[in-house]
């Protein structure tokens, strides 16, 4: 089955009715519920610190409290989707996919996260002009306009303290005096590497990790007009795939494959007549698995699945290749175990168990990025930075 998940909710609902047989009204009703859940919670859970008393006396929080009975804190995403789309497991699987947007398991994650589809079908996904890296370039340019000094290729080795006060940073080049420090490194290596003398919040750091990714960057020697910017090739047994990731800590024998092709929108990203493929499989975070063997196995599985689906032998078309594994992600991004989203959201209290955006012990120390509130992914990482900026100001 081939389905186009149009951004427009009405067009998407009509596509589902035509291709899968579930009525457009059922899909529209579900997306409406998703939108109401988002509207009720966004002001509290995404734009404010959950660890400040003032948050809980705001009108936004009263709105969220009133919506609690409908948010599905005691059920799972999968159970909610099965109830909504019981007659089509394909549609259940499509909506279960949204759990991966924050590195979680739809068979464990609370049904509250079923609000995520609203971001795509209610608000809309956007493609940055110039590609995703243009966001980083824009932030850099904006920082310079505000007088920010960037020191690249100078890793921080330690956050310096005196008693319970932040005093600065140490790098290999110098010591810098600061009374205020913001760490955008994953909180686990922040405490383990940059604050080795400070007591760490072990319960928070010990929360179960999110999934990681195994990524193949392929330069493909021809164009595939049947593919678009975002493409998902689903596995036949989603439950087995998530059990492999979160229970067995390995990679399933049949995996869901996400293929992103930015040259569809930015032709200069690939030579004429060719395409740049970002091929991603959700995998567990690194706990010492044999990633060389798992990578080789997964590559074979992915090539076989894509070749079979597209009706072409894909491997001879690969002109350039690079692979990124969980250990590589950990080394390159300072994410603990290569977990893409810090801790997982596989229980109803996960949002409250994330590390706060500030230190309760060391005034002047703040945290942003994917391992702290409100979570991982570029939009939420940027919101974490905004929360920190609001806290500081």
MOCORMO-V546191 format. One line per field, one symbol per residue. psi: psi as a letter, one per 40 degrees, with the letter a starting at -180 (. if undefined). A space follows every 10 residues. Layout:
# MOCORMO-V546191
psi=???
This chain:
# MOCORMO-V546191
psi=hhhhgidhdd ddddddddde ehiddddddd dddddddddd edddedeihe fhdddeeidd ddddddedde efdeiidddd ddddfdegdd dddddddede effiheedii edeeeddddd eddiiihhhe ideddddddd dddddeehhh gifgihdihi ihbfiheaih addihhhieh hhheihdddd dddefdeihi gddddeihii iaihhhhhhh fiigdeiadh hhhiidgddd dddddddefa hiehihhhhh geeddgdeei iheiihhhhh hhiiihfeig dddddddddd ddddddddde fihddeehdi hiihiddddd ddefhheehd fbiifeided deeihieihe dghehihiae eiheaiiddd dddddddddd dd.
